Structures are given as C-alpha cells and as structure tokens.
Amino acid sequence: MVKTEDLIDAQGVAGLLRLSHANSVSTYLRRYPDMPRPVLDLGAGRPRLWLRPQVVRWMRARQSEQLSVGGES
C-alpha cells in the first residue's frame, strides 16, 4: 500500500537530489536508467509522482558508489 505522505512531485525529487530546477529531474531520468521511475505519470505536461523512500534509497546508493569510486584513486 502506498502512503500518500510518501508521494513527492518533481520539485520534491529535485530538492532531495539538490538540483536547481524541477526540470532537471527529467534529465536525470534519461541519464540514469536505474533512477526510480514515477509511480504516477499522467502524461506530458501532467503531474508525475515518485515514492520518496525509493528516491532516497537510490540517492544514498549513488552517494555510496561515488565515495567508493573516489576512494580507489
């Protein structure tokens, strides 16, 4: 079951990822195939919603990867 308080829009995703603009979320979706996809996508120009826990897990996994890659120099 989805908790409505876990749903976030592109602005919320951008905030979590520390992106300047909500539009950058679309760029991330194209750039990172493993990024969580919206659980609700009503089509072009319409709302898209993600599950916050999925985005947070993905973000932490990427940070962990970047730290381990950076430490291998």
N, C-alpha and C positions, 0 to 999 in steps of 0.2 A: 504494500500500500504506500502511496506517495503522500508525504506530509506537505501540505501547501506552504508551510513556512520554509521548506527546503527549496522551493522553486525560486529561481532568480532569472532575470532577463539579461540581455546583452550588457546593459550598464553594470549590473551586479557582477557578471563574469569579468568585465573589464576592470572593475575595482579590485577583485580578488587577484587578478593577474598583474595589477599595477600598470594597466595600459591607459594611455591618454584619452582614447576615444572608444566608444562602444562599437564603432565601425571596424576597429582593429580586430575584434573577435572573429569576424568573417575571414580576415587574413589568416588568423591562427588556425581556423578550421581547415583552410586549404593547405597551410604549411605543415601542420602536424596531424597526420592521419589517425594518431592514437588519442587525440583530444576528444573528450566526451562530446557526443552529439546532443542537440536539443532533444528533450523528451516530448516537447510540443513544438511543432513548426507548422504554422498556418499558411505558409507560402510567402512569396515575395511581398515585401512591404508590410507584412503582418507580424504579430508577436512570435518570438521564439523563447522558450523557457528551458533552462537547464536545472539539473539537480545539484545544489550546492555541494553535498558530500562527494559527488563524482568529480566535480571540478577541483575541489580541494585535494582529493587523493591524487589526481593527475598532476596538479601543480607541485605537490610535495615529491612525487616520484621524479619529475623533471629536475627539481632542485637537487635531489639526491644524486641523480645521474650526472648533473653538471659538476657537482662537488667531487665525485669520484673521477670524472674525466680530467678535471682541473688538477687533481692531486697526482696524476700519473706523469707529469711533465718530466 
